[in-house]
Amino acid sequence: MPAPASSSLAAQPYWWDEAPLPRVPGTDLPRNVDVAVIGGGYAGLSAALTLARAGRSVALFDRQRMGEGASTRNGGMTSGSIRPSLAELGRNFGEARAVAIVKEGKTAREDLYRFLDEEKIACDFHLSGLFKGALNAADYEALAREAEERRRLLGVDSVMVPRSEQHTYIGTDFYRGGSVRFDIGGLHPAKFLNGLLERVLAAGAGVHELTTVEKVERAAHGFTLSTSRGTLQARDLLVCTNGYADGADPWLRRRIVPVRSRIIVTEELTPEQMARAMPKRMMHVDSRKLSYYYRPSPDGRRILFGGRDGTTTGDPHEPTDHLRAELERIFPELAGIGLSHSWFGHVAMHRHMIPRIFVHGGIHYATGFCGSGVVWARWTARKAALKLLGDASEPPSAFEFEPPPAIPLYNGYPWFIPLAFAVYAAQDRRAMKKGERAA
Ligand SMILES: Cc1cc2nc3c(=O)[nH]c(=O)nc-3n(C[C@H](O)[C@H](O)[C@H](O)COP(=O)(O)OP(=O)(O)OC[C@H]3O[C@@H](n4cnc5c(N)ncnc54)[C@H](O)[C@@H]3O)c2cc1C
């Protein structure tokens, strides 16, 4: 059966079908606030919640609707991953800092689970576990070393799954085995966003959707913000714009690269197809440079399959076709399956590839989540807000650093992405060939 043309797919996130973007009742812009927060995703909402509950007057701005950036477009995996290895972190930041960074990942993930539970946020969270597939024997060894490191440093147990047993976890022969960890799960990103927003509104923060912060200037007692709806004074400012940082902050834009990530969704599969493809209903990723991530929908009827997109303008159909081909490569049984949705959002990459909390020119920032913000955005923005409050009751974050360095020859348009993708794709092809030769 021929696959349907990608142009017939919904270009909006699957998540919005059940949890549409919230509409926040409009309120007048205040003339003065204690703290202004720019960006209405997980980070901005988490910061606003912390600040409002501490008694500060807060104005939270998003130029789109709340959550319309990456925070209702993502895969909902609570990965909280750190891209560089422990060894790389050690080389860059020293061994003690490297260990602190890795340990904070565990704390942040557990803090999210506690938060969802205590706040009773109904967002289909399920601690399902995560399978990571290896492309070849060397990858498998590397996953085993990672698993051992997790056990030693964090006390987190993982299971190594040889290729001969991988059908217990995933219905594919594509991988050369993999690892399973049980401390990562999945949630419904848009329901999580809505839950956060409800609590921010209840805490009394001013929430201003469809309001662009166009310019920020230093003032005698803080900052003057020029917005599309007027001007206000804020004593402090926290920027949480991540992959959507725009011309309002050219300094930040030279440091953060917006990279498109895309997700396609299958039509409903039969229970038997789902049981063969994802017998444990886990989250899945693989060890490729251009890694793919995939999961069952919360109702267990569809597969959501995501990966980096590689385009920088328009909404061409090639990235959807490419994801479909990768889905079919992993699950040949699904060849020709109908798709219902295909959408993209921006993740924020930078030269150090770890989440960042920093202060520049008196402005606080929580940003640079490198495609892993379900855990990190909420956590680091809360930490940044506590720092702004001068709250010393919690230890400082290991992610408090100097700002990421500017990227040479870059001012916000990521012209180099197609080139970088071609290099990574070639590396992945070589790694896969190695796996095929050894099989
Ligand atoms: C397709 C996709 C899949 C992903 N999958 C996962 C996953 O499975 N697990 C995971 O952990 N992470 C995942 N991520 C990453 C995760 O979604 C992000 O890291 C996280 O949502 C970032 O949250 P944030 O609040 O920092 O930024 P965002 O939610 O992106 O919010 C930033 C907001 O800033 C606003 N803004 C920018 N400039 C201005 C301005 N001048 N004035 C007013 N507002 C402004 C934008 O409108 C935007 O809404 C994925 C991302 C994408 C796109």
The ligand as an ORCA input file, in Angstrom:
! r2SCAN-3c Opt
* xyz 0 1
  C      10.327     17.894     18.580
  C      10.988     18.007     19.936
  C      11.140     16.870     20.722
  C      11.719     16.964     21.997
  N      11.720     15.853     22.808
  C      12.169     15.975     24.078
  C      12.061     14.882     24.957
  O      11.501     13.827     24.637
  N      12.588     15.024     26.217
  C      13.178     16.187     26.622
  O      13.654     16.258     27.749
  N      13.236     17.265     25.808
  C      12.735     17.192     24.554
  N      12.761     18.288     23.740
  C      13.346     19.544     24.246
  C      12.368     20.298     25.166
  O      11.105     20.399     24.559
  C      12.922     21.707     25.423
  O      14.252     21.610     25.901
  C      12.106     22.459     26.462
  O      10.743     22.460     26.125
  C      12.630     23.892     26.573
  O      11.756     24.620     27.385
  P      11.959     26.174     27.536
  O      10.913     26.668     28.457
  O      13.368     26.485     27.876
  O      11.764     26.762     26.061
  P      10.492     26.806     25.093
  O       9.397     25.916     25.548
  O      11.002     26.609     23.719
  O       9.962     28.288     25.296
  C      10.676     29.430     24.877
  C       9.631     30.502     24.592
  O      10.283     31.780     24.514
  C       9.416     32.591     23.762
  N      10.156     33.793     23.345
  C      11.329     33.862     22.678
  N      11.694     35.172     22.505
  C      10.723     35.924     23.071
  C      10.511     37.326     23.197
  N      11.393     38.218     22.699
  N       9.385     37.786     23.819
  C       8.486     36.899     24.333
  N       8.635     35.561     24.225
  C       9.733     35.073     23.599
  C       9.018     31.693     22.589
  O       7.815     32.127     21.979
  C       8.893     30.328     23.278
  O       7.547     29.958     23.525
  C      12.211     18.224     22.454
  C      12.073     19.356     21.660
  C      11.461     19.267     20.418
  C      11.297     20.513     19.571
*
